[in-house]
Amino acid sequence: MLSTTTQLFLLGACIFVMLFITVKIKKGRLKLKYGLPWYAVTFVIFVLAAFPKLIHKISELIGIHDPVNMLFLFGFVYLMILLYKLTASVSRLSDKVKKLTQEAAIHDKCENKEKSNE
């Protein structure tokens, strides 16, 4: 079980993270689609910190002996999903940069032809 001090620390940290993410989104430094996973994870940690017996019940239902192992498993799965989404975003952006670079080169070449024809 978590000690009261640890529970209070986790609850406070979760509130801080949610406020921090909210401020970053409002200032435009973080897009909402990237902030939502942070909200989700922080909310789950908040609930688990507020109700520590819930971790034990969930791990028993899944059939995992040690609740800490369940948390590591969920964390690993979450990170893999997040890594996939970020990789897909980078791939899309890479394609967009390539297309824009090609369009800029074509545009520059057309401008140079027009200048040489004058």
Secondary structure as UniProt FT lines:
FT   HELIX           4..26
FT   TURN            27..28
FT   HELIX           32..50
FT   HELIX           53..62
FT   HELIX           67..117
//
